[in-house]
Amino acid sequence: MRISSLLLGASLVAIAVPAAAQTTTTRAGTDIPVQVVGTGAPAQTAQPTTTLRDALVLAYNTNPGLQSERANQRANDENVPIAKAAGRPGLNGTGSLNTSPYNSDATIGPSRNGNLGLNLSVPIYSGGAVRNSVRGAETRVAAGQASLRGAEAQLFTDTVTAYVDVLRFEAIVRLNQQNVHVLEVNLQATRDRFEVGDLTRTDVAQSEARLALAESQLRTAEAGLIGSRENYIRIVGAAPGVLAQPPALPGLPVDVADAEQAAIAGNPNLEAAQKQRDASRFDVSAAKAGRSPQVSIGVGSSYYNYLGSLTPQARSVMGLNPDGISTTLGAQLSLPVFQGGRPAAQVRQAQAREASAIETVTLTERGVIAQVRSAYASYQSALRVIESSRVAVDANKLSLEGVRAENSVGTRTILDILNAEQELLNSQVNYVTAERDAYVAGFTLLAAMGRAEAQDLNLDGGPLYDPGINYKRVKNRWSDRNDDPEPQAVGTRTNQTPAQTPAVTTTSLDPVLQRGDTTRPVDINRKNP
């Protein structure tokens, strides 16, 4: 089965349409053509029910891991209004009710007192603590949005890997089923020839042993297929069905240097680390504000009532009214002189965290460069393995036909046929595996370069999630009563999906893998050199 056409330079919209057979493409923005020999998509008798775009859209909309990351980012958004609240006016209401059943020092004063007050406090100057805290929170919002893009890219990479893993194991199961069938025919033919005395019991035993081995290999492949399908369900949230062939990968780099430059400029995880470093600098400035003066003004108004406990003597002697309103207006200046070393410790702590964030940027950059170089090398290696495996498959098919023909004239043994069958199977499996590896490595490379995000893949299965919408919604809120609705689960459960089986469709194999290709003549009379 053809797992990929691994062609370079298609537009990003290619993910949204079926793959097309191509042999020469050019990456946008370059003039260097990259040759990739394609074998064409296999003829299919089972109509596909799921495309790669379908799987990506479903995972994007329902994967609980991604939904959790989005919720974490919404929580991160709230740090901005929390930081802003420290610089906004505060309004507090107070109330009190006091009674004095007995007081030896109070002979004429009121024994009960009720008080209702309203106090407004407005911070004027905080040494830059609020300003820097807000800037740090805003920068961390940007870092969180970059991290969310990285989580999306990782989910897409996992989805692509799970998708092509299912295709690979389906192809391997078909190849092993075909191998078992061929060995069953071989065994029956060997037994028939043994009955007429043309072969020995040893030949029969060899055929039986090889069939048993092939059946065990088939069971192993079937277990791998079940595992790959269950992993697909875990990531995507639904059973795979009949999978269509994936489309060509778009925008792959011309060389590793191009890939590195794109990754350093566009990798979301690296961008997130850089934003976190920038935010830590604002934390240092905010910590230094702990040694600065604090200035605020306050306005208060209160209503008092003696609740009928004011005696006539108190009115005349003390000049008290039964109730009234009082208003206060003042300013407060706080000038820290000595705080036991706490401000300096907080500054040193913030500086140490800034140093850690600086090193994290370098560490992340190292990881991105290593990932890009490794993925690029894996992709190039897999392309070469595909070519060599294709040659090996063709050669082993010709070799098998030749060994069978030579066996018919007595120059080859049954064991030679069995070995040729196994070598052909191994080369076919290597071919399928190499195509899977090339596609995964290519997509991993795109993800590391920042080119495998939702907007890049044209996932038009509904509106794309924009974390900036929630940030704009909450960043300037003042209300103390503006809560969100109760959270509800968005990610879908998979407990109702049926347990997967190793059943495969009747989709035919890639023509390269077909065993019946005898287009090249087999010369059974050629003398050994």
N, C-alpha and C positions, 0 to 999 in steps of 0.2 A: 504494500500500500504506500502510496506517495503521501508522506506526512507534510511536506512543505515544498514550495517552489523557491524559497529563499532567494528572492530576487531583490536587487538594490534599486533605490531611487524612485519607487512609486510614491504617489502623494499620500498624505496621512489619511485621506478618505478611504484608502484601500482596505482598512480594517472593516469598513462597513459594507463591503461588497465581496462577492466570491472571488477567490484567487484566479488569476489568469496565467496561462502558460507564457513565459517570456524567456528569452535567452540572453539578451543584452539590455542593460539599463544603465542610467547615469544618475548619480546623486545630484539633487538640486544644488546649484551653485558651484559645481565643479565641471571640468571638461574631461575627466578621466573615466572611460568606460570600464565596467567590471563585468567580465564574462562569467556566466554561470550556466552550465549545461542543464537543461530541464528535460525530464522524461515525459512530461505531460500528466495530467490528472487521470486516475484510473476510471475505467468505466464502472458505473455503479448500478446495481439492480435494486438497491434499497434507497428510497428517497430520503435524503437527510432531513432531520427534524430540528436540528440545532446547529447554528453557526457560531463561530468564535465571537462575533459581535453580540449575539444573543447571550452567551455565557458571561461576557464582560459586563453587559448592561445589568443582568440579573445580580451578579456579584456586587456591582457598584451600588445598586439600590437596596439590597437586602442583607449583605454580609454583616453579621453583628460586630465583628472586630472593627470594621470601618465605621459603623454607626457609633461605636464606643469612642473612637478617636474624634469623631465630629462632636459628640457631647462634651468630651474633655476640652475641645477648642472653644465651645460655647461657654464653658466654665472659665476658661482663660480670658475670654472677652470681658467678663464681669470685673476683672481686676482694674480695668480702666475707670469705670464709674466709682469703684471702691476707693481708688487713689484720689479721684477728683473730689470725693465727698469730704476729704480732710480739709480742703480749702474752701468749702461752701459754707454758708450760714447754717447755724443750728438753732432750731426753735424747740423749746422744751416747756411743757406745762407742768405745774406743780399744784398740789393741793394738800391741805393739812387740817386736822380737827383735833383740838386740845381741850381738855377739861381738867380742872383742879378741884376735886371734892373738898380738900382741906389744905390751907396754907396759912401758917401762923403769922407770916410776915405780910400777908395781903388782907387788909381789913375792909378796904373799900373798892379794890380793883375788881375787874371782871374775872369770873372763874371759868368761862368758856371762850374759845376763840376759833373761828373758822377762817381759812385763808385759801384763796385761789390765785395762782400767779402764772404769768406767761413771760418767758425769758428768751431773748434773741441774742445770740453770740455770733460775731462776724470776725473770722481770722483776717488780719491785715498783712502780717509778715511772719514767715516761718523759716527764714534762712534758705529758701530754695528747696525745702524738703518735699513740699507738695508738687512743685513744678517737676522736679527730677523723678519723683515717684510716678507721676503720670507719664512722663516720657519713657521711663523704663517699662511700664505696663504696656504702653502702645507698641514699643519695640518687641516685647514678648508676644503680643498678639500677632505681629508680622512673622515672628519666628514660629509660632504655633501653626499659622496658615501654611508656611513652607513645610513644616513637619507633616501636616495633614496631606499635602500633595505627595510627600514621600510615602506616606502610608497607602495612598491610592495607587501609586506606581508599584509598590510591593504587592498589593492585592492583585493588580493586573498581571504582574509577573507570575504570581502563584496560580492565577486562573489559567494563563497561557500554558504554564508547565503542566497543570493537571489535565488540561484539554488535550495536549499532544501526547501526554503519557497514556491516556485512554486509547488514542489512535495507535500509538506504538504497540501497546499490549494486545489490542485487537488484531493488528497485523501479525504479531508474533504467534498468537493463538492460531490464526488461520494457517500460518506456515507450519506450525507443529501438527495441526490437524491434517494438513496435506501430507506431511512427512509420515505420520502414522498410517494414513491410507496407503501411501506408496509402499511402506514396509509390510503392511498386511498383504498387499498384492504380491510383493516379493516373497514373503513367507509361504503363501499358498503355492506360488510357482516353484519354490524350492522343494516343498513337500511333494508336489507332483513329480518333479524330476527325480527326487529320491525314490519314489515308488517304482519308477521304471529303471532304477539303477544308474541314472546319469550323475547323481550327486551322492555325497556321503551324509551320515548322521551329523558329522561335524558342521557341514554346511547348514543343515537345518537348525542346529543349536545356535550357530552364529546369528542366523536370521531371527530366531526367537529372542535371543538376548538383545539384539539391537532394537527389536520392536518393543520389548519391555522398557528399554531405556528411553525410547521415543515417547512412550506413554507417560513415563514419569516426567519427562521434560514438558509434555503437554499439560500435565496437572500443575506443574510449577508455573507455567505461563498463565494458566487459568486463574491460579491464586493471585498472581501479579495483576491480572486484569481486574479481578474483583477489588483488590486493594486500590488500584488506580481509580476505579469508578466511585468507590466510597470516599476517597480523598477529594474527588471532583464534587461530590455532594456536600462534603464538609465546607468547601470553599465557595461554591456557587450557590448551593442551597436547593438544588433539584437534581434529579437523575439525568445523566447525559443524553439518553436517547441515541439516535443515529446521528453521529457528528459529521458535519461537512468538513472538507479539507480547509485548512486555514489559509488566509490570503498572504500575499507577499508582504514582507516586512519593509516598511518605508523608512527613508532617511538614514540608512546605515552609513557610517563614515567611510571615507576613502582609505584612511590609514589610521594608525593608533594615535599619532600626534593630533589629528583632527578630532578624534574621539576624546582625548584628554582635554583639549581646549574647550570643547562643547560641555564636558562634564563639569569642569571648574567654573564655567559661566552659568550653567543651568541646573546642576544637581540640587534638588530641593533639600536634602539632608545637610549638605554643605551650607546652603543659604540659611537654614535654620540655625546652625551652629554659629554662623557669623552674626546673625541677629541677636542671639543669646549673649554673645560677647559684647555687642554694642549696648545691650540692656544692662549688663553688669557695670558698665561705666557710669550709668546714671545712678545705680545703687550706691556707688562710692560717693557721689555728690550728695545724694540724699542722706547718707550716714554723716557726712561732715556738717550737715545742718543741725545736728544735735548739739553743737557748741555755739549756735547762733542765737541771738535774742528772738523772742516770740512776742508778737504784738497782736492784740485783739481788742475789739470794742464790744460792749454789751448794753443792751436795753432791756429793762424789766418792768413789768407792770403787774400789780397784784390787787386783789379785792379782799378786804377783811370784814369780818362780821363777828360781834361778840355774842351773838346768839341769845339775846335777851338777858344776858348776865350782867350788863352794865347798870350799876346802881345810880340813883340821882346824885349821891355824894361824889361818885367818880366823875360824873359829868361836870359838876360845878367845881370840884377841887382840881381834878386832873385835866379838865378840858377835853375829855374823850367824846367822840361821836359813836353811836351804836354800830355804824359801818362806814366804809369809805374806800377810796382807791389811792394807792401809792405808786409812784413811778420813779425808776432809777435809771441813770445813764452814766456809763463810766468806760474807762479804758484800762487795759491791763498790759503791763510790760513785764516779761520774765527774762531775766538775764542770767544764764547759767554761769556760775563761778567755779564750782567744783562738784563733780558728780561721781567721784570715786574711780575715775578712769574708764567709765563705761563708754563715753563717746569715742575715745581713741580706740578701744577694743572693737567697737562696731565698725569703725573706718577700716581698721586692719583686716577685720573679717571680710568686709566687702571687697577690699583690695585682693585678698587671697582668692576669693571667688572669681574676681575678674581675671586673675592669673590662670585659674583653672579653666575658665571659659576660653581664654586665648589659646591655651594648649589643646583644648578640645577641638578648636577650629583646625589646628594643624593635624591632629589625630584623624579627624573626619576627612580632611583632604587626602591624607595618606591612604585611608581606606577607599576613598572614591577612585583615586588613581590606580590602586591595586585592583579594584573591581573592574575598572574599565579595561585595563591591560589584560587581565585574566579573561574577561568575557570576549575581548577582541581575539585573543589567541585561541580561545576555545572555539569561537565561531570559524576562524580561518582553518583551524585544524579539522573541525567537523566537515567543512566543505571539501577538504582534501581526502578525508576518510570516505566521504560519499563517492567521490570519483574513483578511489581505489577499490571501494567495496563494489561499485558497479562493474568495474573490470573483473573483480574476483567472482561476482555472480555469473557474469557471462562466461568466464573461463571455466568455472565449476560446472555450469550447465553443459557446456561442450564436452568437458572431461567425463561427466556422468554418461552422456550419450555414447561417448567413445568406449568407456569401460563396459557398458552394457553390450555394445556391438562386439567388442573383443571377447567378452564372456561367451557370446553366442558361438564363437568359432574356437573356444577352448583356450584362449591365451590369457584370460583373466578369471579370477576366482570370485565366488560370492562375496567373500570378505572385501575384495576390491570394490565391488558395487556398493556394499554397505558403507565403506569409508567415504566413497565419493558422494553418497547421499548425505552423510553427516557433514562433510565439508561444504556442500552446497547450502545446507540449512544454516550452518554457522555464518557463512558469508551473507546470506539473506537477512539474518537477524542483525548482523553488524551494519548492514546497509540501512535497515529501518531505524536502528538505534542512532546511527550517525545523523540521519535526517532530523530525528527528534532533538538531538543534542545541538545541532546547528540552529534550529528554530529557537530553542530556549536561550542559547547563548546570544543570539542576535537580539532577542527581545530584552534580555537582561542588560545588554549593552545600551539599547535605547533608553531603558529606565535609568541607568546610571548617568546618561547624558541629559536627563530631564526631558526626554522626548516621548515618554509613555504615560502621559497624564490624560485625564478625562477629555480635556479640550483637544488634545492631539489625536485621540482615537475616534473622534466623531461619534460619541455614544449618544445618539439622539433618541434613546428610549425614555424620554421625559426630560424635564429641566435638569441641568447639571447643578449639583450642590455648590453653592457659593457661600463660603464662610464669612465673606465680607458683609453679607446682608444682615446676619445676626449682629455683627459688630456695630454696624451703623444704627441698628435698632436700639441697642442698649447703651452706647457709649456716652450719651448726654442725658440719660434719664435722671430725674430728680425725685420722683415719687417714692415714698416708703411702702406703698401698698400695691405696686405694679408687679405682681408675681406672674410667672408663667403657668400654664396648665400642668396638671399632674403628668409626669413622664409616662409614656407608653412604649412598649417594645416595638421596634421597627424591624430588626433582624428576624428572619424567618427561622422556625425550628425545622429539623429534619427527621424527627421521630416518626413521622407518618410516611416517609419515603420507604418503599420496599427494599428489603435486603437485595443487594446486587448478585447477579449470577454471571458465570463466564460465557453465556450465550453471545454469539456474534452474528451479525447480519450476513447476508450472502454477497456483500460487496466484494467484487473481484479484486485481486491483488494488482499492484503496479506491474505493468508489462515487464519491467526489468526483473521482477521476482518470479515470473511465471516459469514453471519448470518445462513447459512443453515447447519452448523456443528452440527450434532446430533449423533455423535459417542458414546456419553455417554448416557445410558438409563435414561429416566425420570420416576421416581417413583411417580405416582399420588395417590397411595393408602396408602402411608406411613402415619402413624398416627403422630400427633404432640407430641413431648416429653412432 
